[in-house]
Amino acid sequence: MGVSPESESTSRTAPRVCSIADALDVVGERWSLLVVRELGFEVHRFKDIQINTGAPRETLALRLRKLEDAGVIERRRYSERPPRDEYLLTDAGRALLPVLRALREWGERHVTPPRTLDA
């Protein structure tokens, strides 16, 4: 699997220290990953992200704030009147794109049924 058990100590009284678990605390939730997907597709505005992900408005606002606080995305003001922001991937966010690509490929291979063209 490519995970080194020696580098992550174990204890009989506490969970294993794990960078995977730490990463999942930041992006291991459906809406967060879909936000990163949309930003990777150059979709930057709240309404467009909401439409493309199907996320409820309040949920999306919370996920955007969490991703910003974690340094995965940055918010940039594009209009003062009315105040409007857009969202961009940081270096840390862009580093997630190959992970999402691998997850998509895994999903296509093992989860999503093949699509057929109806004539």
DAQUI-V12521 format. One record per residue. N is the residue number from 1. RES is the residue in three letters. PHI is phi in degrees with one decimal (NA if undefined). OMEGA is omega in whole degrees, 0 to 359 (999 if undefined). D_LAST is the distance of its C-alpha to the last C-alpha in Angstrom with 1 decimal. Layout:
# DAQUI-V12521
N|RES|PHI|OMEGA|D_LAST + N|RES|PHI|OMEGA|D_LAST
This chain:
# DAQUI-V12521
1|MET|NA|179|42.4 + 2|GLY|85.8|177|44.6 + 3|VAL|-101.6|182|46.5 + 4|SER|-93.0|181|50.3 + 5|PRO|-66.0|180|51.9 + 6|GLU|-67.9|185|55.3 + 7|SER|-80.6|182|54.6 + 8|GLU|-125.2|188|53.8 + 9|SER|-64.7|178|56.7 + 10|THR|-116.8|178|56.5 + 11|SER|-145.3|178|58.9 + 12|ARG|-78.8|183|59.4 + 13|THR|-118.0|182|59.8 + 14|ALA|-143.8|177|57.1 + 15|PRO|-62.8|177|53.5 + 16|ARG|-62.9|172|52.8 + 17|VAL|-70.1|189|52.9 + 18|CYS|-152.1|177|49.4 + 19|SER|-65.7|177|47.8 + 20|ILE|-62.4|179|44.4 + 21|ALA|-61.8|179|45.6 + 22|ASP|-62.9|179|47.1 + 23|ALA|-64.2|180|43.9 + 24|LEU|-65.3|175|42.0 + 25|ASP|-61.2|182|44.6 + 26|VAL|-90.8|188|43.4 + 27|VAL|-126.7|187|39.6 + 28|GLY|-87.8|182|38.7 + 29|GLU|-141.6|188|37.1 + 30|ARG|-46.8|187|33.4 + 31|TRP|-66.5|179|34.2 + 32|SER|-63.3|180|36.5 + 33|LEU|-65.5|179|34.0 + 34|LEU|-70.0|174|31.3 + 35|VAL|-62.7|179|33.9 + 36|VAL|-61.1|177|34.6 + 37|ARG|-56.6|182|30.9 + 38|GLU|-63.1|178|30.7 + 39|LEU|-64.3|175|34.0 + 40|GLY|-66.1|176|32.7 + 41|PHE|-88.1|179|29.8 + 42|GLU|68.6|173|32.6 + 43|VAL|-95.7|191|32.1 + 44|HIS|-116.8|187|35.7 + 45|ARG|-101.3|186|36.2 + 46|PHE|-48.8|185|36.6 + 47|LYS|-60.6|180|34.2 + 48|ASP|-68.2|177|31.4 + 49|ILE|-62.7|180|32.0 + 50|GLN|-61.8|180|32.1 + 51|ILE|-61.3|186|28.8 + 52|ASN|-72.2|180|27.0 + 53|THR|-97.0|186|28.6 + 54|GLY|79.0|182|28.8 + 55|ALA|-70.7|172|32.5 + 56|PRO|-60.3|186|35.0 + 57|ARG|-52.2|183|37.4 + 58|GLU|-64.8|178|40.5 + 59|THR|-62.1|180|38.9 + 60|LEU|-62.5|179|37.6 + 61|ALA|-59.8|179|41.0 + 62|LEU|-65.7|181|42.7 + 63|ARG|-66.8|178|40.4 + 64|LEU|-61.0|179|40.9 + 65|ARG|-63.7|180|44.7 + 66|LYS|-63.5|179|44.7 + 67|LEU|-66.0|177|42.8 + 68|GLU|-66.9|179|45.2 + 69|ASP|-60.8|181|48.2 + 70|ALA|-83.3|179|47.1 + 71|GLY|81.8|179|46.7 + 72|VAL|-85.6|179|43.0 + 73|ILE|-131.4|172|42.3 + 74|GLU|-127.5|179|44.6 + 75|ARG|-104.1|180|44.6 + 76|ARG|-133.8|180|45.5 + 77|ARG|-73.1|176|46.5 + 78|TYR|-113.6|177|44.7 + 79|SER|-149.0|178|46.2 + 80|GLU|-88.7|181|49.6 + 81|ARG|-132.4|354|49.2 + 82|PRO|-75.3|180|47.3 + 83|PRO|-65.2|181|47.5 + 84|ARG|-139.4|180|44.1 + 85|ASP|-119.6|171|43.3 + 86|GLU|-123.9|186|40.5 + 87|TYR|-122.5|182|40.0 + 88|LEU|-133.3|175|40.0 + 89|LEU|-74.6|170|40.0 + 90|THR|-85.6|175|43.4 + 91|ASP|-57.4|179|44.0 + 92|ALA|-63.3|178|43.7 + 93|GLY|-66.7|178|40.3 + 94|ARG|-63.0|178|39.0 + 95|ALA|-66.3|177|40.2 + 96|LEU|-79.6|186|37.7 + 97|LEU|-59.9|176|34.6 + 98|PRO|-64.1|177|34.7 + 99|VAL|-66.0|178|35.0 + 100|LEU|-65.8|178|32.0 + 101|ARG|-61.8|178|30.0 + 102|ALA|-65.3|178|31.2 + 103|LEU|-64.8|177|30.3 + 104|ARG|-61.9|180|26.7 + 105|GLU|-62.0|177|26.5 + 106|TRP|-62.5|179|28.1 + 107|GLY|-61.2|178|25.7 + 108|GLU|-63.3|183|22.6 + 109|ARG|-79.2|191|24.3 + 110|HIS|-121.0|187|25.8 + 111|VAL|-125.3|186|24.5 + 112|THR|-73.9|178|21.1 + 113|PRO|-63.2|178|18.4 + 114|PRO|-58.5|178|15.9 + 115|ARG|-91.8|177|12.8 + 116|THR|-114.3|177|9.4 + 117|LEU|-86.8|176|6.3 + 118|ASP|-87.2|182|3.8 + 119|ALA|-86.1|999|0.0
